[in-house]
Amino acid sequence: MGAKKLVIHHGGSWAANCYEGGMTKWVHVPIGLTYDDLVKLVQDVAKVDAHRSTLELCSLTFTTTGTARLRIENDKDVSCMMDEDKLLPEVYVTVSKKVATHSCGSIPMLDPIVCNDETIDDEENSESSDTDNRDDSSIPDIDRGSHGDEDCNHSVGSGAGSVGGYGCAGPSGFATFSGDSFREDGLGDGVDQSCENASPRAWIIPGSERYSFEPISTEESISDDGRLYKGKIFQCKKDLKRTLHMYALKEQFEVRIKRSSKTRYEAGCKDGECEFQLRAFKMQKGEYWVVRMFLKDHTCNIDGFHARLRQANSWTVGELLAPKLQVHGHSLKPKDIMVEMQVDHGLHLLYTKAWRAKDHAEASVFGPPEESFKLLPAYCHRLKEVNPGTITTMKTNVANQFEYLFIAHAASLHGFHTVIRPVISIDGTHLKGIFSGIMFVAICLDANNQVFPLAYGFGDVEDEMSWTWFLNELKNAIGSPKDCMIISDRHLGIKAAMEKVYPNVPHGYCVFHMAQNIKNDYKRKDVSLLFKQAWKAYRKADFKEVMLEMMKVNRVAFKDLMNVGPERWSRAYSPVRRYRLMTSSIAESMNSCLVHARQMPITTMVEFIREMLQKWFYKRRTKAEKTRTQLTPWATELIKERNKDSEKYTVRPIDSVNFNVKDGNKDGLVNLSEKTCSCTKFQVDKLPCRHALAAIRYAKKPFPDFCGDCYKTTSWLEAYSGNIFPVGHPSEWNIPQDMRSKVVHPPPFRAQAGRPKKKRFKSAGEHGNGKTRNCTICKKSGHNRQNCKRTQPCQAPQPCPSATSATSSTSKRPRRPYRCRKCGEEGHNSQKCPLTSDVGGTT
């Protein structure tokens, strides 16, 4: 469905048929926009609370008598507005407040935007009330925005230290609640442990409170609505400071902190004469903070509304980016942050501040990387518990520092052992987090020629030891399947590990990486083209013909390729079927899907991969169920393309199963009973070649009967028949006692914090190849003008000892006497030369 631009005017008022004041913003909306979607969009743009305000939507149109204002009340009105012959459709918003109705006790419904200027008692506001020792249950102003109607019968403030049903931490560390105030839906269960001054909650897994694998929207987060009013309750002081900074950023003024302690927080405007003031106290029996005074009106001069960059520090900008990071799963680049802050908030950030804000947002959402390693053993246990058959293996050193991790989901193993082709592509990619490392992946292709993740792992570096460990775990998970082949690039660590772990399994090379090496080494396009023709050839005769031509063109390239071994990179001499898989690009595709996840902490990254695989399995299983063809969509299109070319061939039958197909080149001898062809493409790919399709069409038999089972829709559905279940929140995990005591520390290597420093580009001479710079004096290479021999002191023979007494005190080079340019004699110059007369002429 197409999209269209829509202009929204809000914050103004009507004067006759003219909308005055307010703000304007345009958004992209679908052409089939409904009235309910329009109302939700306006509420998000105008920041309107649907529970406290009502909206009136209108549109202007021009008639023969003038301008008419039309109300928008249903889907038909929205459709007429979108279909109107105008450059851009416009919506004008009028906000009116609802009438407060008190159906539950005597608790007043407060408007969160309009503040109450009445101050509390003088005794309570006195400077001696820093500790706020009185019972906080007497606070009458309680935010009702997050409570439903089912709470009306609960008593408010019953018992010491209870406010709105919230309690304090008991001696055991758990939050205690009264029987009347505890809600069945679980609201009010504990305190966010990421806030400062918060009492620790007894989680099952230490440090798990910092992780939330389920993305949430900004509206669902507590104390993140940007509203300030008297009686507002915050979970911790950090939430209070965040909301105040956001409010100052939105209202475009600068905050001055008057007092900040463990129990009291006071702030005002930068202008000392301004009446803006906020005063908050910490509750006596609990960790919550409550706003006791809030005067929002400014009486300062215009100088107070400037220098907002002081409030927009890296912490504040990071808090703005945290909800977006939690929803989208990946953070923006520093330059994107700079542009976004300038467009949305009018802030001009420096690159370093944007980088620090990015780091703060990532740490706020994903949690500290050190605690992510501590959570990893419990996560692996929970993953195997909810997904039986999943294999997870982790290795640490003697200091319990992380070294390796291997994960293979049960659903992936089931698909590989049943219907997936046994050709595995392996590759490694670098991680981008603070604790850098390598991620290993093992990928296959499914029946629809899509990426099928088999297993993945993590290590410290990419070397022979790490690849040996990963391949050993892969062998323990899948064994050594028949006719299996592993494809990779020509990394020396992979080659050595394959010889140790899989000595009897063929190891194929990626022809794409080999083509790039040939292009860089020989700098000849004809050699690259011949190499491509060689590895694509199915017949050995075609392969030999191309390689003989390469030997004539470049004998060195021919010898290098033959030394590598044709069985590693060619189709014709491959010891097992490669099923059209000649490169490791499928592993590179998997790496590209994780380009943003590679910067996350390790436990969050593993959960991101699990959730991605869960989505892949569900979508592909659903698509396979809806497919009505016997072959998968990819195989069907491939057969159709080959069939078009085979219609031009001539078929000469030999008997009921053997056919001689004339194609005008080398022809093909097809045997339908054995599913073979002389071009070898039929038996290598397990798909009918063009010769076979011509013979099948001549024999009037269905094409799918001669295709391999690995390309059929039933195999596609079977590959994704397994399920990958989520692990849930860490607070719900039931971990054994021995697993709780197991602590995994981060690797010893840690990247330097902050933005990476730019590396100096070396000159051509420092690289050891290419052109070198010559000395500017002697024009020779290997030195510069400072250490050139021509500028060094003269190495004359040593004089006798009697003659060296006068010159032994100095080591300077003796100065050469001047010579006349006219006569060549020493002792004078051209001006004092005797050849020059006194009158300026010559004699």
C-alpha positions in Angstrom: 0.0 0.0 0.0 1.3 3.5 -0.9 2.0 6.3 1.5 1.1 9.9 1.5 2.3 13.0 3.5 -0.1 14.5 6.1 0.3 17.8 7.8 -0.8 18.0 11.5 -1.4 21.4 13.2 -1.7 21.2 17.0 -1.4 23.4 20.1 -3.4 26.3 18.5 -6.9 27.7 18.7 -9.6 28.6 16.3 -10.6 32.2 15.4 -13.6 31.9 13.1 -12.3 29.6 10.3 -8.6 30.5 11.0 -6.4 28.3 13.1 -3.9 30.5 15.0 -0.7 29.5 16.9 0.5 26.1 17.7 3.0 23.8 16.0 3.0 22.0 12.7 4.5 18.6 11.8 4.2 16.4 8.8 4.2 12.6 8.8 3.9 9.7 6.3 0.6 7.8 6.5 -0.8 5.0 4.4 -3.4 5.9 1.8 -6.0 3.7 3.4 -5.7 5.5 6.8 -8.5 4.8 9.2 -10.0 7.2 11.8 -8.7 5.2 14.8 -5.2 5.2 13.3 -5.4 8.9 12.7 -6.4 9.5 16.4 -3.5 7.5 17.7 -1.1 9.3 15.4 -2.4 12.7 16.5 -2.1 11.6 20.2 1.6 10.7 19.6 2.4 13.9 17.7 0.6 16.3 20.1 1.6 14.4 23.3 -2.1 14.1 24.4 -3.3 11.8 27.2 -6.4 10.1 26.0 -7.6 9.5 29.6 -7.5 13.2 30.5 -8.3 15.0 27.2 -10.6 14.8 24.2 -9.6 15.5 20.6 -11.5 17.4 17.9 -10.1 16.9 14.4 -11.0 19.2 11.6 -10.0 20.0 8.1 -10.3 23.1 6.0 -11.7 23.2 2.4 -12.3 25.9 0.0 -15.8 26.4 -1.4 -17.5 29.0 -3.6 -18.6 31.0 -0.6 -15.2 30.9 1.2 -13.4 28.6 3.6 -15.3 25.8 5.4 -14.3 23.9 8.5 -15.2 20.2 8.3 -15.1 17.9 11.3 -13.5 14.5 11.0 -15.5 11.9 13.0 -15.3 8.6 11.1 -13.5 6.6 8.4 -15.5 8.2 5.6 -14.4 11.7 6.7 -10.8 10.6 6.7 -11.2 9.0 3.2 -12.7 12.3 1.8 -9.8 14.3 3.3 -7.2 12.0 1.8 -8.9 12.0 -1.6 -9.3 15.8 -1.8 -7.5 17.4 -4.7 -4.9 19.3 -2.6 -1.2 19.3 -2.5 -1.1 18.0 1.1 -4.0 17.0 3.3 -4.1 18.9 6.6 -5.5 18.1 10.1 -6.2 20.7 12.7 -6.3 19.5 16.3 -8.2 21.0 19.2 -7.6 19.6 22.7 -10.2 19.9 25.5 -9.9 18.6 29.0 -12.2 15.9 30.3 -14.4 16.6 33.4 -12.9 14.9 36.4 -15.2 12.2 38.0 -14.3 10.7 41.3 -15.7 7.2 41.5 -13.1 5.9 44.0 -13.0 7.4 47.4 -11.7 10.9 47.8 -8.6 10.7 45.7 -8.6 13.7 43.2 -7.9 13.3 39.5 -4.9 15.5 38.9 -3.9 17.0 35.6 -0.2 16.1 35.1 0.5 19.2 33.0 -1.0 21.9 35.2 0.9 22.2 38.5 -0.4 23.0 41.9 1.2 26.2 43.2 0.0 25.6 46.7 3.0 24.8 49.0 3.0 22.5 51.9 3.1 23.5 55.5 5.9 25.7 56.6 7.0 23.1 59.1 7.4 20.6 56.4 9.2 23.0 54.1 11.6 24.2 56.7 15.3 23.6 56.3 15.3 21.3 59.3 13.2 18.7 57.5 16.0 17.3 55.4 15.6 13.8 56.7 11.8 13.9 56.3 11.1 11.8 59.4 7.3 11.9 59.3 5.2 9.2 57.8 4.8 9.7 54.0 1.4 7.9 54.0 -0.3 11.3 54.5 0.5 12.5 51.0 -2.9 13.2 49.4 -1.6 13.7 45.8 -1.0 10.4 44.2 -0.7 9.7 40.5 -3.6 7.7 39.3 -2.4 7.4 35.7 -1.0 3.9 36.0 -3.8 2.4 38.1 -7.0 0.9 36.7 -10.5 0.7 38.0 -9.9 -2.6 39.7 -7.8 -0.7 42.4 -10.7 1.4 43.6 -11.6 -0.9 46.5 -8.0 -1.0 47.8 -7.1 1.2 50.7 -4.5 3.9 50.0 -2.0 4.6 52.7 -3.0 1.7 54.9 -0.2 0.7 57.2 3.1 2.5 57.8 5.1 3.3 54.8 2.6 2.2 52.1 1.7 4.7 49.4 -0.7 3.6 46.7 -0.1 -0.1 47.4 3.7 0.1 47.2 5.7 -1.3 50.1 9.2 -1.3 51.4 11.9 -4.0 51.3 11.6 -6.6 54.0 14.5 -8.0 55.9 14.9 -10.9 53.5 15.4 -8.5 50.5 12.0 -9.1 48.9 9.5 -6.4 48.7 6.7 -6.7 51.3 3.1 -5.7 50.6 0.0 -5.6 52.7 -2.8 -8.0 51.9 -5.2 -5.1 50.9 -2.8 -3.3 48.7 -1.3 -6.2 46.7 -2.7 -6.4 43.2 -3.3 -9.7 41.4 -2.0 -8.5 38.1 1.5 -8.0 39.6 1.7 -4.2 39.5 4.2 -2.9 42.0 6.4 -5.9 42.2 9.7 -4.6 43.4 11.9 -1.7 42.4 14.2 -1.1 39.3 17.6 -2.2 40.5 19.3 0.0 37.9 18.3 3.1 39.8 20.7 4.6 42.4 19.9 4.3 46.1 17.6 1.3 45.4 17.6 -1.6 47.8 18.8 -4.9 46.1 16.1 -7.3 45.2 16.6 -11.0 45.8 16.7 -12.1 42.1 17.4 -15.8 41.4 20.4 -14.8 39.2 22.6 -12.0 40.5 22.8 -9.1 38.1 19.8 -10.4 36.1 17.7 -7.3 36.9 19.6 -5.3 34.4 18.5 -7.3 31.4 15.2 -7.2 29.6 15.2 -9.3 26.4 11.7 -8.1 25.4 11.6 -4.7 23.7 9.2 -2.2 25.1 7.8 1.1 23.9 8.4 4.5 25.6 4.9 4.7 26.9 5.3 1.5 28.9 8.4 2.6 30.8 7.9 3.9 34.4 8.6 7.6 35.1 9.6 8.3 31.6 6.7 10.3 30.4 8.4 13.7 30.9 5.7 15.0 33.3 6.3 16.9 36.5 3.7 17.9 39.0 3.3 18.0 42.7 2.8 14.6 44.2 4.6 12.8 41.3 6.4 9.6 42.6 9.7 8.3 41.2 11.3 5.0 41.8 14.7 6.5 42.4 16.6 9.7 42.3 18.0 8.8 38.9 14.5 8.8 37.4 13.8 12.2 39.0 16.9 13.8 37.6 16.2 12.3 34.1 12.7 13.7 34.1 13.8 17.1 35.2 16.5 17.3 32.5 14.0 16.1 29.8 11.6 18.8 31.0 14.2 21.5 30.9 15.3 20.3 27.4 11.7 20.4 26.2 10.9 23.8 27.8 14.2 25.3 26.6 15.6 26.6 29.9 18.7 25.9 32.0 18.4 24.2 35.4 20.4 25.2 38.5 20.8 22.6 41.2 20.3 24.2 44.6 20.6 21.2 46.8 21.2 17.5 46.2 21.6 14.9 49.0 20.5 11.4 49.8 17.1 12.5 51.0 16.5 15.9 49.4 16.7 17.4 45.9 16.1 21.0 45.0 16.4 22.7 41.7 15.5 26.0 40.1 16.1 28.2 37.1 19.5 29.6 36.2 18.1 33.1 36.9 18.2 33.6 40.6 15.1 35.9 40.5 13.0 33.3 38.7 10.2 31.6 40.6 10.6 28.2 38.9 11.3 25.7 41.7 11.2 22.0 42.2 11.6 20.3 45.6 11.5 16.5 46.1 12.1 14.3 49.1 12.9 10.6 49.6 10.3 8.7 51.5 11.2 7.6 55.0 10.3 3.9 54.6 11.2 3.0 51.1 13.3 4.1 48.2 10.8 6.2 46.3 11.0 9.9 45.8 8.0 12.3 45.8 7.8 15.8 44.5 6.6 18.1 47.3 6.8 21.4 45.5 6.7 22.3 41.8 6.3 25.9 40.5 6.5 25.7 36.8 5.9 29.4 35.8 9.1 31.3 34.8 9.6 34.9 35.7 13.1 35.2 34.5 14.3 37.4 31.7 15.1 36.1 28.2 18.7 35.4 29.2 17.5 32.4 31.2 16.4 30.6 28.1 19.7 29.8 26.5 22.7 27.5 26.9 20.6 24.3 26.8 23.7 22.4 25.9 24.7 22.5 29.6 21.6 20.3 30.3 22.1 18.1 27.3 25.1 16.2 28.6 26.0 12.8 27.3 24.0 11.2 30.1 20.8 13.1 29.1 21.2 12.4 25.4 21.9 8.7 26.2 18.6 8.6 28.2 16.8 10.0 25.1 18.3 7.3 22.9 17.7 4.4 25.3 14.0 3.8 24.4 14.8 3.8 20.7 17.7 1.5 21.2 15.5 -0.9 23.2 12.8 -0.9 20.5 15.0 -1.2 17.4 17.7 -3.4 18.9 20.6 -1.4 17.5 22.0 2.1 18.3 22.7 4.9 15.8 26.0 6.1 14.7 27.4 9.2 16.3 26.8 11.3 13.2 23.2 10.1 13.1 22.8 11.1 16.7 24.1 14.5 16.0 21.6 15.0 13.2 18.7 13.6 15.2 19.4 15.8 18.2 19.6 18.9 16.0 16.4 18.1 14.1 14.3 17.0 17.1 15.6 19.2 19.9 17.7 21.9 18.3 20.9 20.7 19.9 24.3 21.0 18.2 26.4 18.2 19.7 30.0 17.5 19.3 31.1 14.2 17.9 32.8 13.1 21.2 29.6 13.9 23.2 27.5 11.9 20.7 29.9 9.0 21.1 29.7 9.1 24.9 25.9 9.3 24.7 25.9 6.2 22.4 27.9 4.3 25.0 25.7 5.3 27.8 22.5 4.3 26.0 24.0 0.9 25.2 25.1 0.3 28.8 21.6 1.5 30.0 19.7 -0.9 27.8 22.0 -3.9 27.4 23.5 -3.8 30.9 27.2 -3.8 31.8 29.2 -6.3 29.7 30.9 -7.7 32.8 27.6 -8.8 34.2 26.6 -10.3 30.9 29.3 -12.9 31.2 28.1 -13.7 34.7 24.6 -14.3 33.4 25.8 -16.6 30.6 25.9 -20.0 32.4 22.4 -19.5 33.8 21.2 -18.5 30.3 22.6 -21.6 28.7 21.0 -23.8 31.3 17.6 -22.1 30.8 18.0 -22.3 27.0 18.5 -26.1 27.2 15.6 -26.4 29.7 13.0 -24.7 27.5 14.4 -26.3 24.2 15.2 -29.9 25.0 18.0 -31.2 22.7 19.8 -27.9 22.4 23.6 -28.2 22.9 25.5 -25.5 24.7 29.1 -25.9 25.7 31.3 -23.2 27.4 35.0 -23.3 28.3 36.8 -21.1 30.7 40.5 -20.9 31.8 41.9 -21.6 35.3 40.8 -18.1 36.4 37.2 -18.7 35.3 37.6 -16.2 32.4 35.6 -16.8 29.3 37.3 -18.5 26.4 34.8 -20.3 24.1 31.1 -20.9 23.7 29.2 -23.2 21.3 25.4 -23.3 20.7 23.4 -25.5 18.4 19.6 -25.4 18.7 17.6 -28.6 18.7 15.4 -27.4 15.9 18.4 -26.8 13.7 20.0 -30.1 14.5 16.7 -31.9 13.6 16.4 -30.2 10.3 20.1 -31.0 9.4 19.8 -34.7 10.3 16.6 -35.2 8.3 16.4 -33.2 5.1 19.2 -30.5 4.9 22.0 -31.1 2.3 25.2 -32.1 4.1 27.3 -29.2 2.7 28.4 -26.8 5.5 29.9 -23.4 5.1 31.9 -22.0 8.1 33.3 -18.6 8.6 34.3 -16.2 11.4 33.6 -12.5 12.0 34.9 -10.0 14.5 32.8 -8.7 17.4 32.6 -4.9 18.1 31.9 -4.8 21.8 34.3 -3.8 24.6 35.5 -7.3 24.9 36.4 -8.0 21.3 36.4 -11.5 20.0 35.4 -13.8 17.1 32.0 -15.3 16.3 32.0 -18.6 14.4 29.1 -19.7 12.3 28.2 -23.0 10.5 25.6 -22.5 7.8 23.7 -24.8 5.3 21.2 -24.2 2.6 17.5 -25.4 2.9 15.3 -26.7 0.2 14.4 -23.1 -0.9 18.0 -22.2 -1.2 17.8 -20.0 1.9 20.3 -19.7 4.8 19.8 -22.4 7.4 21.8 -21.7 10.6 23.3 -24.9 12.0 25.5 -23.8 14.9 27.4 -20.8 16.1 30.0 -20.0 18.7 32.3 -17.4 20.2 36.0 -17.2 20.9 38.8 -14.8 21.8 40.8 -14.9 18.6 40.6 -16.6 15.2 43.5 -19.1 15.2 44.1 -22.8 15.0 43.2 -23.5 18.6 39.8 -21.7 18.5 38.8 -23.3 15.2 39.9 -26.7 16.5 37.7 -26.3 19.6 34.7 -25.1 17.5 35.0 -27.9 15.0 35.3 -30.5 17.8 32.0 -29.3 19.3 30.4 -29.3 15.9 31.5 -32.9 15.3 30.1 -33.8 18.7 26.8 -32.2 17.7 26.3 -33.6 14.2 28.9 -36.3 13.9 30.4 -37.1 10.5 27.5 -37.4 8.0 27.8 -39.3 4.8 28.9 -37.3 1.8 29.5 -34.3 4.0 31.7 -31.4 2.8 32.9 -28.3 4.7 33.6 -25.1 2.7 35.5 -22.1 4.0 38.1 -19.5 3.0 41.8 -20.4 2.9 42.5 -19.4 6.5 45.5 -21.3 7.9 43.8 -21.9 11.2 40.8 -23.6 9.5 43.0 -25.7 7.3 45.0 -27.0 10.3 41.9 -27.6 12.4 40.2 -29.5 9.6 43.2 -31.8 9.3 42.9 -32.6 13.1 39.2 -32.8 13.6 37.8 -33.9 10.1 40.7 -35.6 8.4 38.3 -37.8 6.3 35.8 -35.0 5.4 36.5 -33.1 2.2 37.5 -29.5 2.7 36.5 -27.2 -0.1 37.6 -23.6 -0.7 35.4 -20.6 -1.4 36.0 -19.8 -5.1 35.0 -16.1 -4.5 37.9 -15.6 -2.1 40.2 -17.5 -4.5 39.1 -15.2 -7.4 39.9 -12.1 -5.3 43.4 -13.4 -4.5 44.0 -14.2 -8.2 42.9 -10.8 -9.2 45.2 -9.1 -6.6 48.2 -11.4 -7.2 48.4 -11.5 -11.0 46.6 -8.3 -12.0 45.2 -9.9 -15.1 41.6 -10.1 -16.0 42.0 -13.0 -18.4 43.3 -15.2 -15.7 40.3 -14.4 -13.5 37.9 -15.2 -16.3 39.6 -18.5 -17.1 39.5 -19.5 -13.4 35.8 -18.8 -13.3 35.2 -21.0 -16.3 37.3 -23.7 -14.7 35.5 -24.0 -11.4 32.0 -23.8 -13.1 32.8 -26.7 -15.4 30.9 -29.9 -14.7 32.7 -32.1 -17.1 36.4 -33.0 -16.6 37.0 -32.5 -20.3 35.8 -28.9 -20.1 37.9 -28.4 -17.0 41.1 -29.7 -18.7 40.4 -27.5 -21.8 40.2 -24.4 -19.7 43.3 -25.1 -17.6 45.4 -25.8 -20.7 44.4 -22.4 -22.0 45.4 -20.9 -18.6 48.8 -22.6 -18.8 49.4 -20.8 -22.1 48.3 -17.4 -20.7 50.0 -17.5 -17.3 52.0 -20.6 -16.3 52.6 -19.4 -12.7 48.8 -19.1 -12.0 48.3 -22.5 -13.5 50.9 -24.1 -11.2 49.5 -22.3 -8.1 46.0 -23.5 -8.7 47.1 -27.0 -9.4 49.2 -27.0 -6.2 46.1 -26.0 -4.2 44.3 -29.0 -5.6 41.4 -29.0 -8.1 39.4 -31.2 -5.7 39.1 -28.3 -3.3 37.7 -25.7 -5.7 36.3 -27.3 -8.8 33.0 -29.0 -9.5 34.5 -31.5 -11.9 37.0 -33.0 -9.5 35.0 -32.6 -6.2 35.0 -35.9 -4.3 31.4 -35.4 -3.1 28.4 -33.3 -4.2 28.6 -29.6 -3.6 25.0 -29.0 -4.6 25.7 -25.7 -6.4 27.4 -24.4 -3.3 30.8 -23.1 -4.3 31.3 -20.1 -2.0 31.0 -19.3 1.7 28.7 -16.4 0.9 25.9 -17.9 3.0 28.1 -17.6 6.1 28.8 -14.0 5.1 25.1 -13.4 4.8 24.6 -14.6 8.4 27.3 -12.2 9.5 25.6 -9.3 7.8 22.3 -10.1 9.6 24.2 -9.7 12.9 26.0 -6.5 12.1 24.2 -4.6 14.9 24.1 -7.5 17.3 27.9 -7.9 17.3 28.2 -4.7 19.4 25.9 -6.1 22.2 27.1 -7.9 25.4 27.5 -11.6 24.8 24.3 -12.8 26.6 22.1 -10.2 24.9 23.7 -11.1 21.6 22.9 -14.8 22.0 19.3 -13.9 22.9 19.2 -11.7 19.8 20.3 -14.6 17.6 17.8 -16.9 19.3 14.9 -14.5 18.7 16.0 -14.1 15.1 16.1 -17.8 14.5 12.7 -18.1 16.2 11.3 -15.6 13.7 12.9 -17.3 10.7 11.6 -20.7 11.6 8.0 -19.5 12.1 7.9 -17.4 8.9 9.4 -20.1 6.7 7.3 -22.9 8.2 4.2 -20.8 7.6 5.3 -20.1 4.0 6.0 -23.8 3.4 2.5 -24.7 4.6 1.0 -22.3 2.2 3.0 -23.5 -0.8 0.9 -25.7 -3.1 3.6 -26.8 -5.6 5.5 -30.0 -5.1 8.9 -28.2 -5.4 9.9 -25.2 -3.5 9.5 -21.7 -5.1 13.3 -21.5 -5.8 13.5 -24.9 -7.4 10.3 -24.3 -9.4 11.7 -21.1 -10.9 15.0 -22.8 -11.7 13.3 -25.7 -13.5 11.1 -23.2 -15.5 14.2 -21.3 -16.6 16.0 -24.4 -17.7 12.9 -25.8 -19.5 12.7 -22.7 -21.7 16.2 -23.4 -23.0 15.7 -27.1 -23.4 12.7 -26.6 -25.8 15.3 -25.9 -28.6 17.0 -29.2 -28.2 16.4 -32.3 -30.3 15.7 -35.6 -28.6 16.8 -38.9 -30.1 15.4 -41.9 -28.1 17.5 -45.0 -27.6 15.1 -47.0 -25.5 12.5 -46.2 -22.9 15.0 -44.8 -20.4 18.0 -43.7 -22.5 17.9 -40.6 -24.7 20.4 -38.7 -26.8 19.8 -35.0 -26.6 21.3 -32.8 -29.3 22.1 -29.3 -28.1 24.5 -28.2 -30.9 27.6 -28.5 -28.7 28.7 -31.7 -26.9 25.2 -33.1 -26.6 24.0 -35.1 -23.7 23.3 -38.8 -23.0 20.4 -39.1 -20.5 19.4 -42.1 -18.4 16.1 -41.4 -16.6 16.1 -44.5 -14.5 19.5 -43.8 -13.0 19.0 -40.0 -13.1 22.3 -39.3 -14.9 23.5 -37.3 -17.8 26.8 -37.2 -19.6 27.2 -33.5 -18.7 27.2 -34.7 -15.0 25.0 -31.7 -13.9 22.0 -34.0 -13.4 23.7 -36.3 -10.9 25.8 -33.5 -9.2 23.0 -31.1 -8.4 20.2 -33.7 -8.1 18.2 -31.4 -10.4 17.4 -32.2 -14.0 19.7 -30.4 -16.4 18.5 -29.0 -19.8 19.2 -32.3 -21.5 17.3 -34.3 -18.9 14.3 -31.8 -19.1 14.1 -32.3 -22.8 14.2 -36.1 -22.3 11.6 -36.0 -19.5 9.3 -33.8 -21.7 9.7 -36.2 -24.6 8.8 -39.2 -22.3 5.8 -37.2 -21.0 6.7 -37.7 -17.3 6.4 -35.1 -14.5 9.4 -33.0 -13.7 9.3 -33.2 -9.9 9.7 -37.0 -9.9 13.2 -36.6 -11.1 14.2 -33.9 -8.6 16.0 -34.7 -5.3 13.9 -34.9 -2.2 16.0 -32.1 -0.7 14.3 -29.6 -3.1 10.7 -30.6 -2.3 8.2 -28.6 -0.3 7.8 -31.5 2.2 11.5 -31.3 3.0 11.3 -27.5 3.3 8.5 -27.9 5.8 10.3 -30.7 7.7 13.4 -28.6 8.1 11.5 -25.9 10.0 9.2 -28.2 11.9 10.9 -27.5 15.2 10.2 -24.7 17.5 12.6 -22.3 19.3 11.1 -21.1 22.6 12.1 -17.9 24.4 13.9 -18.1 27.8 11.8 -15.5 29.5 12.9 -12.9 32.0 15.9 -13.8 34.2 13.8 -13.3 37.4 11.7 -16.3 36.3 14.5 -18.8 35.8 14.8 -21.7 38.2 18.5 -22.3 38.3 20.1 -25.1 40.4 22.3 -24.1 43.3 25.5 -25.4 41.8 24.8 -23.3 38.7 24.3 -20.1 40.8 27.7 -20.4 42.3 29.4 -20.7 39.0 30.7 -17.3 38.0 32.3 -16.5 34.6 34.5 -13.5 34.3 35.1 -11.5 31.1 38.1 -12.2 28.9 41.4 -10.6 30.0 41.5 -8.3 26.9 39.4 -5.2 27.1 39.2 -2.4 24.5 40.0 1.1 25.5 36.8 3.1 26.4 35.7 6.0 24.1 36.0 6.6 20.5 38.8 4.6 18.8 41.7 6.8 17.8 42.5 7.2 14.2 45.5 5.4 13.0 48.2 7.2 11.1 48.4 6.1 7.5 51.9 4.9 6.7 53.8 6.1 3.7 54.7 3.9 0.8 58.2 3.4 2.1 57.0 2.2 5.5 54.8 -0.5 4.0 57.8 -2.1 2.3 56.2 -2.1 -1.1 55.5 0.4 -3.8 57.5 3.5 -4.4 60.0 4.9 -1.8 60.9 8.5 -1.2 64.4 9.5 -2.3 66.8 11.9 -0.6 66.5 15.5 -1.9 70.3 16.0 -2.0 71.7 12.9 -3.5 68.5 11.6 -5.1 69.1 8.1 -3.7 66.7 5.9 -1.6 67.3 4.5 1.9 67.9 7.8 3.8 66.8 11.4 3.9 68.6 14.7 3.8 69.5 14.7 7.5 71.6 11.6 7.4 72.9 12.0 3.9 76.6 11.4 3.4 77.0 14.6 1.6 76.0 16.6 4.6 78.3 14.7 7.0 81.7 16.1 8.1 84.6 15.3 5.7 86.3 12.1 6.5 89.9 13.4 5.7 93.0 11.5 6.9 94.0 12.3 10.5 96.8 15.0 10.6 99.8 14.7 12.8 99.4 15.3 16.6 101.2 18.6 16.5 98.8 20.0 13.9 95.6 18.8 15.7 96.1 20.9 18.9 94.5 24.0 17.3 91.5 22.2 15.9 90.9 19.5 18.6 88.5 21.7 20.5 85.9 21.8 17.7 84.4 19.0 15.7 82.8 21.2 13.1 83.5 20.7 9.4 86.2 23.2 8.2 84.8 26.1 6.3 85.8 26.3 2.6 87.4 29.6 1.5 85.5 31.9 -0.9 86.5 31.9 -4.6 86.1 34.7 -7.0 83.7 34.0 -9.8 85.7 36.1 -12.3 89.3 35.1 -11.7 88.9 31.9 -9.7 91.4 33.0 -7.1 90.8 32.5 -3.3 90.9 35.4 -0.8 88.5 37.8 -2.5 85.1 38.0 -4.2 84.0 39.4 -7.5 83.6 42.9 -6.1 87.2 43.1 -5.0 88.7 41.3 -8.0 91.6 43.2 -9.6 90.0 42.6 -13.0 87.3 45.0 -12.0 88.2 48.7 -12.5 87.4 51.6 -10.1 84.9 53.1 -12.5 82.8 50.0 -12.8 84.3 48.7 -16.1 86.9 46.1 -16.8 90.5 46.6 -18.0 
